[in-house]
Amino acid sequence: MKLLKDILYGVGLNAVSGDTNVLINQVHFDSRQIGMDDVFVAIKGLQVDGHKFIAKAIDAGVKAVVCEVMPEMVINGITYIQVKDSQQALAVMAANFYDNPSKNLKLVGVTGTNGKTTISTLLYNLFKSAGYKVGLISTIKIMVDDKEFATTHTTPDSLTINKCLDLMSQAGVEFCFMEVSSHGLHQKRAEGLHFQGAVFTNLSHDHLDYHKTFAAYRDTKKLLFDGLTKTAFALTNLDDKNGAVMLQNTKAKKLSYSLKSMTDYRGQILERQLDGQLLKVDDNELWTKLIGDFNAYNILAIYAVAIELGLERLEVLRLISELQTVDGRFQYFVSKNKITAIVDYAHTPDALKNVLNTINTLRTGNEKVITVVGCGGDRDKSKRPVMGHIASEMSQQAIFTSDNPRTEEPATIIQEMEAGVEPQNTRKVLSIENRRQAIRTACKLAVANDIILVAGKGHETYQETNGVRTEFDDFKELKIALKEIEG
C-alpha cells in the first residue's frame, strides 16, 4: 500500500476535499475492478464517462476519487481530488504507484504510421541475441524478457504499461522497446514515462477518423519528442517530409537516418531478391532477409538505435543479418507449385503501396500479382477508395473482401473500396465478402511463379464482427488453400 499523497506527486491538482495522507491499495480507472481502499480515477472516454460510476466505486470500498468534475454530493471519509485532465493524472499516478519503473531501464519509444511493430520487435530480438535482458511492448505482444503477455492495444493503458515496466525492472531488464501510437499519446498513456530515446518512422494516411486532420495526427506524434529530456536521443527518418518536424523543439540529441539524404545514419540498397536484399550501411555491406525499401528504413532505424544504446557497430550488423521477419510483416512461403504467398499487415494506403511496390520490383514481368485486401469497419472511411485504387492499379488481380467489419456491413465497406477503382481496372477486381473464400479464390487463380498478397490483418489470428472474435489466421488459411489445390 502507498500513501495517496505520494501517488499524487506531480499531478496538477485543482481542488482537494478530504485527507491525502491515507494508504491506498490499488489505482483503477475501471469501476468493475475496484476493491477496498483503492483510488478510482474517473475518465471521460469516447464512449463511457467514468464520472457516472463514482457512486458505484464508493459502494465497492474506494478511499479516494480522482475526477475532472466534483460530484454534487461528497461523502464523509472519501477523499476527492479534482484535476484538469484525468487521463494525464492516471498516467502520472500509475508511474508513481509502481515507483517510476521506466527510470530503472533504458526505454525507447517508436512512433509513426508504419514500421512500429517491426522496429520494436526486431530491436527486442537483436538485443536478446546480444545477451541482454530485454522488454517489449508492441501490438503483437508484451515481453518481460522471456515471459510473454497478451496485448489488445498498440499502446496499452498507463496502468498496464507501468505494471509491465515494474515487472521488467524486477526481472533485471536493461532495455525496453515500446510502440507508441497516436491514440496512446493523445490519451496521455505515455505521460510520466522516462524515455531514453524515441524513433519516428514515417507519416501517412491513417486514423483520421480519430484525429480529424492530418496536422493533428502529425502533431500528436510529435508529443513523444517534445517530452524527451536532454539526456535522451531523438531519431527521425529524414526522407519523410514530416521527419524534420519531429525534431523541432526537442531537448534531446537530434539524429536522423535515410536512404536518400545526407544524415547521421545512411543506407543504400545494392541488390534486391525475393529471399532478401543487400544493403550498404555506413560503408559496410549487409545481407538481410527483410525485403523491400520499407524494411531498409526499418533496418537503418534498428542499427541507429543499437549504436546509440552502446552496441558495437560490426556486432550490430552481424546481428541484423540474422534477424527473421516479424509475424505478419511480409511473411511469406513458396508452395510446391512455386506460388509465392505473402501475408502483410498493410492496412493503410501507404503501407499497401510500399508492399506492392516491393513485389513489383522483384517481379520478372511474367508473374501475376493477386492481391486480397479489405478495410476495417468503424475506422477511417476516407482511406477505403484509396486502398481500392492502389490494389487494383498495382495488381493483375485484386480481390476485395472483409477485414474486421466490427459493427459495419462488410458489403458496404467493399462498395466504398470499389469506388476508388478506375474504369480501366474494373475487369481486374472481384468482390468476395467471405475472407476465407476470397483467399481460396486467389489460390485457385494462381499458377506457377505467381504471387499472392493477403493484406490488412497480418499477425492477427481473429476476425471481429459485431463485437465477436472468431478464429482466423491469414497465413494458415493460405497454407491450407494452397495445399488443397496441390492435392
JOCOR-V321113 format. One record per backbone hydrogen bond with DSSP energy under -1.0 kcal/mol. NH is the residue of the N-H (numbers start at 1). CO is the residue of the C=O. E is the energy in kcal/mol with one decimal. If there is no record, write none. Layout:
BEGIN
NH_CO_E, NH_CO_E
END
This chain:
BEGIN
2_24_-2.2, 4_22_-2.8, 5_20_-1.9, 7_3_-1.8, 8_4_-1.9, 9_6_-1.1, 11_8_-2.4, 14_82_-3.3, 15_82_-1.4, 17_80_-2.8, 24_2_-3.4, 25_37_-3.2, 28_39_-2.4, 33_30_-2.1, 37_61_-2.7, 38_35_-1.4, 39_26_-2.4, 40_64_-2.4, 41_28_-2.9, 42_66_-3.1, 45_43_-1.1, 45_48_-2.5, 50_43_-3.4, 52_49_-1.9, 53_50_-1.8, 54_51_-1.1, 57_53_-2.3, 58_54_-2.3, 59_55_-2.3, 60_56_-1.4, 61_58_-1.4, 62_57_-1.7, 63_38_-2.8, 64_38_-1.3, 65_79_-2.8, 66_40_-3.0, 67_81_-2.8, 78_75_-1.8, 79_63_-2.4, 80_17_-3.2, 81_65_-3.1, 82_15_-3.1, 83_67_-2.5, 89_85_-2.2, 90_86_-2.7, 91_87_-1.9, 92_88_-2.1, 93_89_-2.7, 94_90_-2.8, 95_91_-2.0, 96_92_-2.3, 97_93_-2.9, 98_94_-1.8, 99_96_-1.8, 100_95_-4.1, 103_100_-1.7, 104_101_-1.8, 106_174_-2.9, 108_176_-2.6, 109_197_-2.3, 110_178_-2.7, 111_199_-3.2, 113_202_-2.4, 119_115_-2.6, 120_116_-2.5, 121_117_-2.7, 122_118_-2.6, 123_119_-2.2, 124_120_-2.0, 125_121_-2.5, 126_122_-2.8, 127_123_-2.6, 128_124_-2.1, 129_125_-2.3, 130_126_-1.5, 131_128_-1.6, 132_127_-2.4, 135_175_-2.6, 136_143_-2.2, 137_177_-2.4, 138_141_-2.0, 142_149_-2.7, 143_136_-2.5, 144_147_-3.0, 145_134_-1.8, 147_144_-2.1, 149_142_-3.1, 161_157_-2.5, 162_158_-2.2, 163_159_-2.3, 164_160_-2.6, 165_161_-2.6, 166_162_-2.1, 167_163_-2.0, 168_164_-2.4, 169_165_-2.6, 170_166_-2.5, 171_167_-1.6, 172_169_-1.2, 173_168_-2.7, 174_133_-2.3, 175_133_-1.3, 176_106_-2.5, 177_135_-2.0, 178_108_-2.7, 179_137_-2.8, 180_110_-2.9, 185_181_-2.1, 186_182_-2.7, 187_183_-2.3, 188_185_-1.5, 189_184_-2.6, 191_188_-1.2, 193_190_-1.6, 196_107_-3.3, 197_107_-1.4, 198_233_-1.9, 199_109_-2.5, 200_235_-2.4, 201_111_-2.0, 210_207_-1.2, 211_207_-2.6, 212_208_-1.4, 213_211_-2.0, 217_213_-1.9, 218_214_-2.8, 219_215_-2.8, 220_216_-1.7, 221_217_-1.7, 222_218_-1.8, 224_221_-1.3, 226_222_-2.2, 227_223_-1.3, 228_225_-1.2, 232_229_-1.5, 233_196_-1.6, 234_253_-3.4, 235_198_-3.0, 236_255_-1.9, 238_257_-2.0, 240_237_-1.1, 243_240_-2.3, 246_242_-1.1, 248_245_-1.2, 250_247_-1.3, 253_232_-2.6, 255_234_-3.0, 257_236_-2.1, 258_265_-1.7, 265_256_-1.9, 267_258_-2.2, 268_280_-1.5, 270_278_-3.0, 271_278_-1.6, 273_276_-2.4, 276_273_-1.2, 277_288_-2.4, 278_271_-2.4, 279_286_-3.4, 280_268_-2.8, 281_284_-3.4, 282_266_-1.6, 284_281_-1.6, 286_279_-3.0, 288_277_-2.5, 296_292_-1.5, 297_293_-2.1, 298_294_-1.9, 299_295_-2.6, 300_296_-2.0, 301_297_-2.2, 302_298_-2.5, 303_299_-2.9, 304_300_-2.6, 305_301_-2.5, 306_302_-2.4, 307_303_-2.2, 308_304_-2.6, 309_305_-1.8, 310_307_-1.8, 311_306_-2.4, 316_312_-2.3, 317_313_-2.3, 318_314_-2.0, 319_315_-2.4, 320_316_-2.6, 321_317_-1.9, 323_320_-1.4, 329_326_-2.3, 331_343_-2.4, 333_341_-1.8, 335_339_-2.6, 338_335_-2.0, 340_450_-2.4, 341_333_-2.8, 342_452_-3.2, 343_331_-2.9, 344_454_-2.0, 345_328_-1.4, 352_348_-2.6, 353_349_-2.5, 354_350_-2.4, 355_351_-2.3, 356_352_-2.4, 357_353_-2.5, 358_354_-2.1, 359_355_-2.4, 360_356_-2.8, 361_357_-2.0, 362_358_-1.4, 370_451_-3.0, 371_397_-2.8, 372_453_-3.4, 373_399_-2.3, 377_404_-3.1, 384_381_-1.5, 387_383_-2.6, 388_384_-2.3, 389_385_-2.3, 390_386_-2.5, 391_387_-2.4, 392_388_-2.0, 393_389_-2.3, 394_390_-2.3, 396_369_-1.7, 397_369_-1.8, 398_428_-2.9, 399_371_-3.4, 400_430_-2.9, 401_373_-2.0, 402_433_-1.3, 406_464_-2.5, 408_405_-2.5, 413_409_-1.7, 414_410_-2.4, 415_411_-2.1, 416_412_-1.8, 417_413_-1.5, 418_414_-2.5, 419_415_-1.2, 420_417_-1.7, 421_418_-1.7, 425_422_-2.5, 426_423_-1.1, 428_425_-1.5, 429_426_-1.6, 430_398_-2.6, 432_400_-2.5, 438_434_-2.3, 439_435_-2.3, 440_436_-2.1, 441_437_-2.4, 442_438_-2.1, 443_439_-1.9, 444_440_-1.9, 445_441_-1.9, 446_442_-1.1, 449_338_-2.7, 450_447_-2.3, 451_368_-3.0, 452_340_-3.2, 453_370_-2.8, 454_342_-2.9, 455_372_-2.8, 456_344_-1.4, 460_457_-2.5, 463_470_-2.3, 465_468_-2.8, 466_406_-3.1, 468_465_-1.9, 470_463_-2.4, 472_461_-1.6, 477_473_-2.7, 478_474_-2.3, 479_475_-1.9, 480_476_-2.5, 481_477_-2.5, 482_478_-2.5, 483_479_-1.9, 484_480_-2.2, 485_481_-1.7, 486_482_-2.0
END
